[in-house]
C-alpha cells in the first residue's frame, strides 16, 4: 500500500509545528547591566504584578544576556510584571572544592532581590519582546 505524498507532508508539518509551540503568547530576552556594564551570572524573575500566575525565570549569562521561561516552557503571558534580579560573586575554587553556603557576596543591590522592595516594573506585550534591565547602585 502506498501512502499519499500529501499525507506525509501534512503529518511532518504538524509534528514540526507541535514541537516548537509554546503555551505562552510572549517571549522576553534582554541584557542585565549594573551601572552600564553587563552583569552575570545570576537569576532574573518576572513576577506578575497581580500575582495571578506563576513567575517567569531566566538564567543571566556572564555577558548579562537572559531569556525567560515559565514552568520550563519558553515565554510568558503578556501583562505587567515586577522584576527581581540576583547576581552573586563567583568564588574561585580549586577542583573538588565547594564554597560554603551563603559565602558568595551579592553583586546587585539588595533592593532588587524581592518583589516587595524592587522598583523594576515592565509591561510585556504579545510577541517577541527585548527588555534590557538597567540596574544602578549607589557605588556606581
C-alpha positions in Angstrom: 0.0 0.0 0.0 1.3 3.4 -1.0 0.9 6.4 1.4 -0.1 9.6 -0.5 2.6 12.2 -0.6 0.3 15.0 0.7 -0.4 12.9 3.8 3.3 12.6 4.6 4.0 16.3 4.0 1.0 17.3 6.2 2.0 14.9 9.0 5.6 16.2 9.0 4.4 19.8 9.1 2.0 19.1 12.0 4.8 17.3 14.0 7.2 20.1 13.4 4.7 22.8 14.4 3.8 20.9 17.6 7.5 20.6 18.7 8.1 24.3 18.5 4.9 25.6 20.1 4.7 27.3 23.4 1.6 27.8 25.6 2.6 31.5 26.0 1.8 34.4 23.8 5.0 36.4 24.6 8.8 35.9 24.7 11.3 38.1 26.6 15.0 38.3 26.1 17.4 41.1 27.0 20.5 42.1 28.8 21.0 43.0 32.5 23.5 45.8 33.3 24.7 47.3 36.5 25.9 50.9 36.2 26.1 50.5 32.4 28.1 47.3 32.4 26.8 43.7 31.7 26.5 41.7 34.9 26.1 37.9 35.4 25.8 35.1 36.0 22.7 35.2 38.0 18.9 34.9 38.0 16.1 37.2 36.8 12.5 36.8 37.7 9.4 38.4 36.2 6.5 38.2 38.8 3.0 39.1 37.6 2.0 42.3 39.3 -1.3 40.9 40.4 0.4 37.6 41.5 -2.2 35.9 39.3 0.1 33.3 37.7 3.5 31.6 38.1 6.6 33.8 37.8 8.9 33.6 34.8 12.5 32.9 35.4 15.7 33.2 33.4 19.4 32.5 33.9 21.6 35.5 33.4 24.7 34.6 31.4 28.1 36.0 32.2 27.6 38.6 29.4 24.3 39.7 31.0 22.0 38.1 28.4 18.8 36.3 29.6 15.7 34.6 28.2 12.6 33.9 30.3 10.8 30.6 30.8 7.6 29.8 32.7 7.2 26.3 34.1 10.1 25.1 31.8 8.5 26.5 28.6 9.9 29.4 26.7 7.8 32.5 27.1 5.2 34.1 29.5 1.7 35.6 29.3 1.5 39.3 28.3 1.0 41.7 31.1 2.5 43.9 33.9 5.4 42.4 35.9 7.6 43.2 38.9 11.2 42.3 38.2 13.8 40.8 40.6 17.5 40.2 39.9 20.2 38.4 41.9 23.8 38.2 40.9 26.4 36.8 43.3 30.2 36.8 43.1 31.5 33.5 41.8 34.3 32.4 44.1 37.5 31.0 42.6 37.7 27.4 43.7 40.2 24.6 43.1 39.0 21.4 41.5 36.9 19.4 44.0 36.4 22.4 46.4 33.0 23.7 47.3 32.1 27.1 48.5 30.4 27.3 51.9 26.7 28.1 51.6 26.0 31.8 51.8 29.6 32.8 51.4 29.3 34.5 48.0 28.8 38.3 48.3 25.8 39.8 46.5 26.9 41.9 43.4 23.5 43.5 42.7 21.9 46.0 45.1 19.7 44.2 47.7 16.6 46.2 46.8 16.4 44.1 43.5 16.1 40.8 45.4 12.4 40.9 46.4 9.1 42.0 44.8 8.4 43.9 48.0 11.5 46.2 47.5 12.2 46.2 43.8 11.4 49.3 41.8 11.7 47.5 38.5 8.5 47.1 36.6 7.8 46.3 32.9 4.9 45.6 30.6 5.2 42.6 28.3 3.4 42.7 25.0 2.3 39.7 22.9 5.0 38.6 20.6 8.8 38.9 20.9 10.0 41.5 23.5 13.5 42.7 24.1 13.6 44.2 27.7 17.0 45.4 28.9 17.2 45.7 32.6 19.4 48.6 33.8 20.3 48.4 37.4 22.1 51.2 39.4 24.0 51.2 42.6 25.0 54.0 45.0 28.6 53.0 44.3 28.3 53.4 40.6 
